[in-house]
Amino acid sequence: MATDRLSPRSRAVLAAVRRHGSVSRSMLIRETGLSGTAVFRATEELEAAGLVRGGETIASGRGQPSTTIHIQPDAAFSLGVSVMTDRADVVLVDLAGTVRGRRDITLPGMPRAPMLDAAVAFGLEQMAAAGVDRRRLRGLGVAVAGYFVAPFTVNPGHELDDWALVDLHEVIGRQLGLPVVVENIANAAALGERMLGIGAAYESLCYVNVAAGFGAGIIVDGTLMRGRHGNAGEIAGLFPSSGRVTPNLVTLLDRLSEHGVACSGISDMIARFDLRWPGIEEWLAEHRPSFSYLFSTLRMTLDCEALILGGRLPRVLARRIVDAIDWPERHWPVRREHRAPPTSLEVATLDPELAGPLGAASLVFHRTLFD
């Protein structure tokens, strides 16, 4: 059966199986809200398409034993590419969400066409080495650091001129002959962290992406909130308008340079980062008020379960920032012995260079198999 003709109920069941890896039919009934008959037919359809397999039966309450359904990891693959001002990465991901390979595809000048060719060549090489038919590649997700000016058109920094103000969906699809999904880097990183990082514990979260720029990805009830133009989470503008400095890794790089710490760029700084470097404490003191203001604003505006500080920010530095946050309402009078439900403040757990391409790859599955 062609996977592009999966019924809506089968797509919903496949998404649930993928979340668990292995799950009983009885659990699928409870989780999807579908009837037992509908779940049975959906899992049969998915087995016929080669996307899942039935396994052992387990006792479930007083009724008949329930069959366990397992995802078939090699049934489908996707490629995810993240493009930042100074670095580009590609990952190959299987249907179970496992990263099967990753590579730095940065080129001088960040030229679009050769970098994309390198990404696809890498993915096909990895699949061939694993003995997987290249037709199982479902598509390419591309995450670019910038804001949208049209549905598939991004306006990034000047370092990414070759990616700017063109319909990336159309030009990349024409170049590669593959389905293409386009997203900004913060949204993709939020999806990646929810897929394999600490965000998996939360249905609603805001992922704060600190890199050369500053942005956020917002997930509500498991769904990415993109906004009318795709620019929900463009929070960097909050700082200048409130008279606060904007935290990013360029200012950190500059502060280190002023104190004699030589780094060739953001990637080099991340790879060699040492919390004891001179200039770190000064940068923290300068930017801590901005983070406190931001987290309070996001918490009170979004009311999500968790705020996750990540992006390319070194995780030990992110931990210092998070541990220093003091919610102002902790010091307010308590009304009728009850405060508002708390929001968790977390540090991202994925590799700083992995969340973006992983999220971009996951979008391919959502667009072609789950949604």
N, C-alpha and C positions, 0 to 999 in steps of 0.2 A: 504494500500500500504506500502511496506517495505521502510523505509526511506533511506536505503543504495542504493536504486535504483532510487533516485531522479535525474531528468535530470539536466544538467548544468544550464539551464535557471532558473529552480526552485531553485537551490542552490543560484544563484545570487539574485533572488528575496527574498528568505528567509533571506539572510544576510542583505538586505536593510530594510526589515520589522523589523528585530531584532534591527537594529541601531535606528530606530524611535520608536519602540513599537507599534505604530499605524500610518498608512500612507495610503493615497488614492492611487487608481490604477493609476490615472493620474500622481501623483508624482513618482510612481515606473517606469512609462514609461520614464519620464525625467531623473531619476537617473540612471537607468540601461542601457538606450539606446536601449531597446528592443521595438518591435512593440506592439501596443495595444493588438493584438491577442495573441502574445507570453506571455505578462504579464497576460492576462486573463486565458490562459491555465495553466500557472505556478501557479497562485493562486488557481485554481481549484485543481491542483495536490497536492498542499500543504494542502489545506483543507481536501482532501481525506485522507492524511497522518496524519491528526490531529494536524498539526504544527501551523496552523493559522486558523482564522475564519473571515468571512465577517461580516461587521457591517453596520452602517448607510451609507446613500449616502449623498454626499455633492456637492454643485454646484461648478463647476470648469470651469470658462470662459464661452464661448458661447455654448459649446457642451453639451452632456448629463451629468447628475450628475454622479459623480464618487463614487464607493463603497470604503469605508474605510476597510482596512485589518488590523487585530489585531494579534499580536503574542499570542500563547497559552503557557503561562509560564510553566505549569505542563506537557507539552508534552515530555520534555526531561530534563535530569539532567546530571551534570558532577561533578566529584570530582577533586580538585586541592590541591596538596601537595607541600609545600616549605620546603627544607631541608638545613639548615645553620649549621655552625660549632657548635652552642650552642642552637639551637631552631628549632623545626619543627611544622608546622601548617597545618591543613586541612580545606578546605571550601567546602560546597555543594552549587552549583549554578544552578539555573533553566534556561530555555531557554531564558528568558527575560534578563538574566544577573544579577538577584537579588541573593544576598547571603542569602541562607535559613538556614545556620548554619555554625559555625566555632568552632574549638577546637585546643588547644595546645596538640600535641601528642609527645612531647619531652620525650625521655627515656635515662637513663644513658648509655653512650657509643654509642648512636645513632645507635642501631641495625636495619638493614634494614627490615627484614621480620616482626617482631612484630609491628613495627611502621606502615607499610603498612596495616597489618591486622587490626590495630586499626583505621586507616583512613577509610577503606571500611566499617567496622562494624559501625562506626559513621554515615557514609552516609546512609547506609541502615536503621539504626534506625530512622534517621530524616525523611526519605521518608515514612517509615511505620507509623510514628506518624502523618504524613500529609495525610495518606490514599492513597499514590502513589505506583503503581506497581513497584517493583524493576527492572523490565525489561526496564524501562524508563531511567535507568542509562546508559549513553552512553560510559563512560570510565573514565580513571584516567589520569590526567596530573601531571607530577612530575618535579619540578624545583629544581636543585641541585646547590649549590655554588661551582663552579669549571669550568675548561675549557675542551672542547672536545678533545679527542685523536682519536676517531672514531665516526661514526654517532650517536651511542647511548651509548657511553662510556665516562664517565667524570672522570677527575683527580682532586678531591677536596683536601682540606686541610687534615692534618693528623688526625684531629678529626673525619673525616668521612671515615675511612678505609673500613668500610663494604659496602660503596657505590662506592668505587673506582675501576676503571679498569675492570668493568664487563659490559656486554651488558645489560643495565637496561631494554631496551624494551623487550628483550627475557626473562630475569629472573623474572621480575615483571609480565609480561603477563602470564607466566607459573604458577606463584604462585597464582594470583588472578583470572585468567580466564576472564580478561577484556581487551578491547583495551587500549593501553598505549601510551602516548606522553611524550617524554623526552626533557627538555630544561634546559638551565642554568638560574640562578636566576635573573640576570639582564635583560635578554630578557623577561622572564615571568613578571617581575615587570613593565617593559615598557608597555607590553600589558594590564596588569591590570590597570595601571594608565590611559591608553587611553580608556579603557572600561568604567570606572566609576569615574575617577578623572579629573583633570584639562586638561589632555591630550586629552579628548574627543573633545576639541575645535580646535584641530590641526590634519591635515592629515600627516604632516611630523614632526618628533620630535626626539630628543635624550634624553633619560632618564638616568641620572647619578645616579648610585646605590652605595651609601656609606653604608658599613656594616663592618663586620670584614675584608673584602677585599674591592676591588674597581673595578667597571666595568661600562659598559653602555649597554643599549639596543637602537637600532636605528630602527625607523619606517619611511619608505618612501612611500608616497602616500597610506597610510593605511596598508602597508605590512611590516612585520618584515624583516629586512635585516640581514641574518644570516652569510653571508660570505661563502667561500669555505668549511671550516671545522666546521662551526657553532660558530666560535669565533670572529666574528665582534663585536667590542665594548670592547675587552680586552685592555682597555686603561691604566691600572695601570703601564704598562711598559714605558709609556711616561715620567714618573717622574724621575726615576733613570737615564735614559739616558740623561736627560736635567739638571741633578744636583739639582733636587727639591725633597722635601720630599713628600711621598705618603700619602694623607689624608685617614684615616680610623678610625673606632670606637675603635680599639685596642689602637692606640696611644692616643686617647682621654681618654680612661679608665686609661691608664698609667699616663697621666698627672694629672688626678684627684687624683689618688692614691698618687702621689708625694706631693700633697697639702692637704692630710689628708681626702679626700672624699672617703669613703669606699663603693664600689659597689661589689656585688657578681659576676657580669658578665655584659655582654652587655644588656641583657634583663632587669636586675634590674636597670641599669643606665637609660635606655630608660623610664621605668615605673616611675622613681622618678626624672627625669631630672629637674634641676633648673638652669636657665641661670645665676643665681647669684653665683653659686659654684666657689670657688677659683680654678684657673687653666684654666677656660674657655677662658678668654681673652688671656692668653698666648698661648693656642692651636690655637685660631683664628689668632693671629698675625703670628704664625709659618707657618700656612697652607694657609693663604689668597693668597700669591703669587702663590701657586700651583693651586688654583682654578681659579685665573685670567688667568694664562697661559693656563689651560685646556679649559676654556670656549672660549677663543679667538681662540685656535686651532680648537676646534670642530665647532665653527661658520664658520670659514673661509674654513674648509675642507668640511663640510656637507651641508652648506647653507640650513638648515632646518628652519621651522617656529619657533620652540621653543626648548630651552634647559630647561629641568626640573630636578631640584636637589631633590633627594629623597632617596630611599632605607630605611634603618633603622635610618638614621640621624634624630634626634629630629627636628621637624618642626620649632620651634622657633630659633634653631641654624642655620638651613638652611636659614631662612629669614635673619638673620644677614649676612650670607655669600653673599647672592644674592644682598642685598641692598648696599653692599660695592663694588660691581663690577663696574668698570669704563671702558667701551670699549675704547681702545686706539685710534681708528679711529675718536672718537669724537673730538680729538685734532689735527687731521691732516687737512691740507688745503682742502677746499671743491672744487671739480672739477666740473666746469660748473654749480654750484649751486645745485648739486645733490650728495648725498651720496648713498652707496649701501643700498638696502632694509634692514631694521633692523631685528634682531632675538630676539624674546621675551625670557626673562629669568624668569622662574617660579619656585615656590616651589611646590612640590607634595602635593596633598590634601588628598590622601588616608592614612588611618592608616598605620604606618610604617610596621606592621606585616601582612597586608592584601594584598598588591599589588602582591607579588610573588605567593601565592596560587591562587589568583583570575585569574591572567594571565595564570597560568598552567591549570586551569579549562576551560578557554575560548579556549585554543588551542584544547581541545577535540572536541568542537563544530565545530571549523574551519576544523579540519581534517575529521570529520564524517558527517557534515551537510552542511557546507558553501563552502568549497574549492572543 
